[in-house]
Amino acid sequence: MNKPVVGLLPLYLELYDQVVPEIRQAAEAFTGTIRDELKKLNIEVIAAPVCCVKPEFAKAVKAFEKKRADAIVTLHLAYSPSLESADVLTATALPLIMLDTTPDFDFGFDTDPARIMYNHGIHGVQDLCNVLRRKGKHFMLEAGHWQQSDVLTRVAADIKACIAASAMKTARVGIIGQPFPGMGDFAIPFADLKKLIGMEVIPATPAKFKAMQPAPAEIAEELKLYSKLFKIGKASEKCLARTAATSLTVRKWIAKEKLAAFTFNFLDIDSKCGLGTVPFLEASMAMSRGIGYAGEGDVLTAAFVASLAKVFPETTFSEMFCPDWKGNKVFLSHMGELNIDIISGKPELLEKAFPFFKADSPALTQGCMKSGPAALVNLAPGPHGSFTMIACAGSIRAPRKNKITGISGWFEPEIPLEDMLSEYSCHGGTHHLALIYNPDFKILMRYAEIMGWNCVTLKGIRK
C-alpha cells in the first residue's frame, strides 16, 4: 500500500502567547517529536503550524485537504477553547483522530508545578470532543503516553482504517454483464449503493472492449509474463493467446475507467461481449495488484475486497464451499479466481473447460492457499439500508498433499466450526466474502465505525 498521509494539527491557547510566551518553544518541540514518531511508523506527515484561533485552524485544514491527507490527527499542546476549532473540524470531510497524550509520563506527587503548563492538554481534548459530539461529527480518540504506550501504533491503525473507508466510499466498480439472476444476498440496486456508500458502478460495453483489443506484440509480452509467473500446464497455444488478449483488454478497461474493482457474470461472457474468453486469469492477477474483485456480478463485495486490499495486500475474493466437521475447518474455493500472491508455491496455469461457458475455454490458475494467520471478512447488507461487517479469526493450513484440483484452501476458525457457521448466517453473512492474511481486527472495527456499519467479530456461541 502507499504510505499513509496525515495532517498533524497542533492546538494551543492564544492567551499563553500573550502571558507566558516562553513556553511556546517547548510546545512546538513536542509537535516535532510526535511528527517524527509518526514518520517512524511509515506515515507521511503534513505538520501545520501551531494553531490558536479559528482562521489558523481553517488555513491548516484547507492545506490538509489540498494535499489529500488521509486523516487529521489533533494534538493538544495545552488547553485550546473548542469553539476556535470545532466548526472547521466539523465541516471537513477528512476523518478526525484525536491524539490524547502529553510530553511527560510521570506526573506524581513530586512533580515540579512548572510542568503543569506543558501537560494539561487533556481537558482541551475533553472540551473539543464534547462539542464535536454535539455537532454530530464523528471522531476517533486514542489516549496514552506517546512513548510508554502503544498509542501511536493505535493511531496508525486508525489511519489505515480511514484509508480503507475512503477507498470504499469512492470506489469505481466495473461490471461485465449483469448480476447473476436469483442471487439475492448481494442484490442491491446500483443507485442505492451510490446513495448509501458512495461507490459507483461502471458497466462495460462490447464497443469499449473492441476498441481496446491488444496488438500481437502486446500478447507476446503477456505470454512472456505468464512464463515467469506460472508453471504452464496443459494449455494450448490458442487458449493461452486468447486468455492473454482477454486479460490485456480487461486491464486496459480497468486503467481507462480508473476502476478500483471489477466483477463479471460468466454467463454473459460470449463472442458478442467483446472478450475472447472468461477473464478469470485477469481477476487473479488484478487482485495481486490491489484491484478488487468478486464473482457473479457482485459489485458490493468487489468494492469491499478493493478497500481491504488497501490495508491488507494479501486479500482475495472467495467462498465457503464445504465444511470439514471432523477437522474443524471449511473448504474455500471458487471457479478460477484467487489472488496469485497467496498461492502456496508457484501457481499452475492450465486450460479448463466448463460446461456452462458460452465462450471458448480460458487458461486459469490453480493452486492451494498458503498457510498463515487469516480472517474471513464479509460485508452483509441488512434491513433499512444498513450493513454489517462480519469477521472471523483463524488460519489457513496448506496440506502437504492436495487431491483437489483447481482453487482450494482450508480455513480453520479459532472457534468451533459449527459456532462460526451458525453465527455467520444468523448475522446475515453472504456467500461471497474476502479472505485476508495477517488481519488486524482493530483496523477492521475502526473501518466499520467510520462507515457507520455494524461490526461483528465471531466469538463462538459456547465461549
Number of C-alpha atoms within 10 A of each C-alpha: 12 10 11 20 22 27 26 29 25 24 30 24 20 15 11 16 13 9 9 10 11 11 13 17 9 13 22 15 12 18 23 14 14 21 19 14 16 19 15 10 14 13 18 20 20 18 19 19 16 22 23 21 18 16 12 18 24 19 14 23 23 14 16 25 16 9 13 13 21 24 25 26 22 18 25 27 31 23 24 25 19 20 14 20 23 21 17 18 20 19 11 16 10 20 25 25 23 20 27 22 24 21 20 14 14 9 12 7 6 7 10 9 8 8 12 13 15 18 19 17 21 20 15 21 25 14 16 22 20 12 17 20 13 9 12 9 18 15 17 17 17 17 17 16 18 20 15 9 12 14 19 21 15 18 21 20 20 27 28 26 29 27 24 28 26 21 21 26 19 16 27 23 27 27 24 21 19 17 22 18 11 7 12 10 15 20 16 14 8 15 13 13 17 15 11 14 19 17 23 23 21 17 14 20 14 14 11 15 18 13 11 19 19 17 10 11 9 14 21 14 11 18 18 11 12 16 11 10 15 17 15 17 15 13 16 12 11 12 21 23 19 21 29 28 26 27 27 21 23 25 18 17 19 19 10 10 13 14 21 25 29 33 27 27 19 24 17 20 21 16 13 12 19 20 23 23 25 28 28 23 23 24 31 23 20 23 27 20 17 24 26 33 35 30 25 21 26 25 32 29 26 30 31 27 32 32 28 29 24 23 25 21 20 22 31 32 29 25 20 19 15 12 17 14 11 7 10 16 25 21 16 21 21 17 17 22 27 32 28 28 20 22 21 15 14 16 20 20 23 20 18 16 11 11 6 8 16 15 20 19 21 30 30 29 30 25 23 26 25 20 18 16 17 23 25 24 25 24 25 25 21 15 6 6 12 12 20 19 22 26 26 25 24 20 22 24 18 18 14 5 6 11 7 11 9 18 20 24 27 26 28 23 25 17 19 17 21 15 16 21 17 13 20 20 13 9 16 18 22 19 15 23 24 25 25 26 22 16 22 15 15 12 21 25 20 22 27 22 19 19 18 14 19 16 18 19 16 20 17 18 12 7 7
